[in-house]
Amino acid sequence: MDTTFKGAARRLDDLDLPKLGARIGVGEDEIHAFLDVETSGHGFDAQGRPVILFEPHVFFRNLSGAKRAQAVAAGLAYAKWGEKPYPRDSYPRLKAACAIDETAALRSASWGLGQVLGENFKAAGFLTVQAMVEAMMEDEALQLAAAVNFIAASRLDGKLRTHDWAGFAKGYNGASFGKNAYDIRLAEAFRKWSGIKDTPAAARAQPPAPVPIPQAPQPDILAPSGPKHEPGEAGVRPGPLPGPLPGFWAAVLAPLVAAILSLFRKVKP
């Protein structure tokens, strides 16, 4: 894993919101509200790294034995959430945690626009937490897609569609969501975005028009004999077989005519 945590850092396109929201049956306003509350709409920090929050209590539960003792001694892990305030920049902690156990460290941070916890990499659509983190480094659209996958896997999409903000907040952020007024902030953000025009339908991505396949020119020969293929078989393009060229019969008949004339001359008295 590249511990600079810097990738392409591509930003969201306006078209990504309706496209990804449609996966779970919600519009741009719900997605905007969700992003505003989770990360203020930014998936990368000033250095081009994914926005993260390293959670020492999660690191604690992902370790055991000597590694846990080492992390606790270094101040990187503790048993309960809220024991100590979080620093402004989580990356120094994350890198130190990776030196103890990379997988456990990556699982213990929340990543990107949706702040998906690394522990939830499978629900977010990835085979490993490392694959998830690499996607987070590349593109905000991938960050949002991971969050949408997690919402669907956690069956929270219905709560987002019906604007059950408290139910969504509890499922996404846990039972302590009320301490940060998560549901109230979601409702306020949704009201704000409801008053702003959505991406014009005409500007949304359209499927590309099919490109016509050019027909190969017919060869200037008779169709060869050989095995026949049904139209549509691999390597065979449906279409008429080529016919003989205009000068074909002349080329065939000319020698016959010449022979007949020669015989005629020989028998002429």
C-alpha positions in Angstrom: 0.0 0.0 0.0 1.3 3.5 -1.0 1.3 5.2 2.4 1.4 8.7 0.8 -2.3 7.9 0.1 -2.1 10.0 -3.1 -3.8 8.9 -6.3 -5.4 10.7 -9.2 -7.8 12.6 -6.8 -10.4 13.2 -9.5 -13.4 15.3 -8.4 -17.1 14.5 -8.8 -18.9 15.5 -11.9 -22.5 16.9 -11.5 -23.6 14.0 -13.7 -22.3 11.5 -11.1 -24.9 12.5 -8.5 -28.1 11.6 -10.4 -26.5 8.5 -11.9 -25.4 7.1 -8.6 -28.5 8.2 -6.7 -30.6 6.4 -9.2 -29.0 3.1 -8.1 -31.0 3.4 -4.8 -34.0 5.4 -6.1 -33.1 8.8 -4.8 -32.5 12.1 -6.4 -29.7 14.7 -6.3 -31.1 16.5 -3.3 -30.9 13.5 -1.0 -27.3 12.7 -2.2 -26.3 16.4 -1.8 -27.7 16.4 1.7 -25.9 13.2 2.6 -22.6 14.5 1.3 -22.9 17.9 3.0 -23.3 16.3 6.4 -20.7 13.6 6.0 -17.8 15.6 4.5 -19.1 19.1 3.5 -19.0 17.8 -0.1 -15.2 17.2 -0.4 -13.6 13.8 -0.8 -10.0 15.0 -0.8 -7.9 17.2 1.5 -5.6 20.0 0.5 -2.8 17.5 -0.2 -5.0 15.4 -2.5 -5.5 12.6 0.0 -8.9 11.0 0.7 -10.6 12.7 3.6 -10.4 10.3 6.6 -11.1 9.9 10.2 -8.9 7.3 12.0 -10.9 5.7 14.9 -8.6 4.4 17.7 -11.4 2.4 19.3 -12.0 0.5 16.0 -8.2 -0.1 15.7 -8.4 -1.6 19.3 -11.1 -4.1 18.3 -9.2 -5.0 15.1 -6.1 -6.0 17.1 -5.2 -8.5 19.7 -2.2 -9.7 21.8 1.1 -8.0 21.4 0.0 -5.8 18.5 -2.9 -4.4 20.6 -0.6 -3.8 23.5 1.9 -1.9 21.2 -0.9 0.2 19.8 -2.3 1.1 23.2 1.2 2.0 24.4 1.6 4.3 21.4 -1.7 6.0 22.0 -3.1 4.7 18.8 -5.8 2.4 20.3 -8.2 2.5 23.2 -11.3 0.5 24.1 -14.1 3.1 24.0 -15.1 5.8 21.6 -14.5 9.3 22.9 -11.8 8.5 25.4 -9.5 11.2 23.8 -10.1 14.0 21.3 -9.3 13.4 17.7 -6.4 15.3 16.1 -7.2 17.6 13.2 -5.2 15.4 10.8 -5.7 11.7 11.1 -2.9 10.7 8.7 0.0 10.7 11.1 -2.0 8.3 13.3 -3.0 6.1 10.3 0.6 5.8 9.1 1.9 4.9 12.6 -1.0 2.3 12.8 0.0 0.8 9.4 3.4 0.2 10.8 1.9 -2.1 13.4 -0.7 -3.8 11.2 -1.7 -2.3 7.8 -4.9 -4.2 7.3 -6.2 -3.4 10.8 -5.2 0.2 10.4 -7.0 0.6 7.1 -10.1 -1.1 8.5 -10.1 1.4 11.3 -10.5 4.7 9.3 -13.5 6.2 7.6 -12.9 7.1 4.0 -13.9 9.6 1.4 -17.1 11.5 0.6 -19.3 9.0 2.4 -16.9 8.3 5.3 -17.3 4.6 4.8 -15.5 2.7 7.6 -12.8 0.4 6.3 -14.3 -2.5 8.1 -17.3 -2.3 5.7 -15.2 -2.8 2.6 -17.2 -5.8 1.5 -20.6 -4.0 1.8 -19.0 -1.1 -0.1 -18.3 -3.5 -3.0 -14.6 -4.5 -2.6 -12.7 -7.7 -2.1 -10.2 -6.2 0.3 -9.8 -3.1 2.3 -6.7 -2.3 0.4 -8.7 -2.3 -2.9 -11.2 0.0 -1.3 -8.6 2.5 -0.1 -6.9 2.5 -3.6 -10.3 3.4 -5.1 -10.8 6.1 -2.5 -7.4 7.6 -3.6 -8.5 7.7 -7.3 -11.9 9.3 -7.7 -14.7 11.0 -5.7 -17.2 9.1 -7.9 -15.8 5.8 -6.6 -16.0 7.2 -3.1 -19.7 8.0 -3.6 -20.3 4.6 -5.3 -18.9 2.9 -2.2 -21.2 4.8 0.0 -24.2 4.0 -2.2 -23.3 0.3 -2.1 -23.0 0.4 1.6 -26.4 2.2 2.0 -28.0 -0.5 -0.2 -26.3 -3.4 1.6 -27.4 -2.0 5.0 -31.0 -1.5 3.8 -30.9 2.2 4.5 -32.0 3.2 1.0 -35.6 3.1 1.9 -35.1 5.4 4.8 -33.3 7.9 2.5 -36.1 7.7 0.0 -38.8 8.4 2.6 -36.7 11.0 4.3 -36.6 9.1 7.6 -33.6 11.1 8.6 -33.4 9.8 12.2 -33.7 6.2 10.9 -31.0 6.8 8.3 -28.7 8.6 10.7 -29.0 5.7 13.3 -28.2 3.1 10.6 -25.4 5.0 9.1 -23.7 6.6 12.1 -24.9 4.5 15.0 -27.1 5.0 18.0 -25.2 8.1 19.2 -26.2 10.1 16.1 -28.2 12.5 18.2 -25.1 13.9 19.9 -24.1 15.5 16.6 -27.7 16.3 15.5 -27.0 14.2 12.4 -30.7 13.8 11.5 -31.4 17.5 12.0 -28.5 18.5 9.8 -29.6 16.1 7.1 -33.1 17.5 7.1 -31.8 21.1 6.9 -29.4 20.2 4.1 -32.2 18.5 2.1 -34.4 21.6 2.4 -31.6 23.7 1.1 -30.9 21.6 -1.9 -34.6 21.2 -2.6 -34.6 24.9 -3.5 -31.8 24.6 -5.9 -32.3 23.4 -9.5 -31.1 19.9 -10.3 -28.7 19.1 -13.1 -30.6 19.8 -16.4 -31.9 16.6 -17.9 -30.4 17.6 -21.3 -26.9 17.7 -19.8 -27.1 14.3 -18.3 -25.0 11.5 -19.8 -26.6 9.9 -22.8 -25.7 6.5 -24.1 -23.4 6.7 -27.1 -25.0 6.1 -30.5 -24.1 2.8 -32.0 -21.2 3.0 -34.5 -22.1 1.4 -37.8 -19.8 -1.5 -38.8 -18.4 -0.8 -42.3 -19.1 -3.7 -44.7 -16.0 -5.2 -46.3 -15.6 -4.6 -50.1 -16.6 -7.6 -52.2 -13.6 -9.4 -53.8 -13.3 -9.4 -57.6 -13.5 -13.2 -57.8 -16.1 -15.9 -57.7 -17.2 -17.1 -54.3 -14.9 -19.9 -53.3 -16.4 -23.3 -52.6 -16.0 -24.6 -49.1 -18.0 -25.2 -45.9 -21.1 -23.0 -45.5 -21.9 -20.9 -42.4 -25.2 -19.7 -41.1 -25.6 -15.9 -41.1 -24.4 -14.5 -37.7 -21.8 -17.2 -37.0 -18.5 -16.0 -35.7 -16.3 -14.6 -38.4 -19.1 -14.5 -41.0 -20.8 -11.3 -41.9 -24.4 -11.8 -43.3 -24.9 -10.5 -46.8 -25.1 -11.6 -50.4 -22.4 -13.7 -52.0 -20.5 -11.8 -54.7 -21.6 -12.6 -58.4 -19.3 -12.9 -61.4 -17.8 -9.7 -62.8 -19.3 -8.2 -66.0 -16.4 -9.5 -68.2 -16.5 -13.0 -66.9 -18.7 -14.6 -69.6 -16.7 -12.8 -72.3 -13.5 -14.2 -70.9 -15.0 -17.7 -70.9 -16.7 -17.6 -74.4 -13.9 -15.9 -76.3 -11.7 -19.0 -76.7 -14.8 -21.1 -77.7 -15.7 -18.6 -80.4 -12.1 -18.5 -81.7 -12.0 -22.3 -81.9 -15.3 -22.5 -83.8 -14.1 -19.9 -86.3 -10.8 -21.8 -86.8 -12.7 -25.0 -87.6 -15.0 -23.1 -89.9 -12.0 -21.7 -91.8 -10.4 -25.2 -92.1 -13.5 -26.8 -93.7 -14.2 -23.8 -96.0 -13.7 -24.8 -99.7 
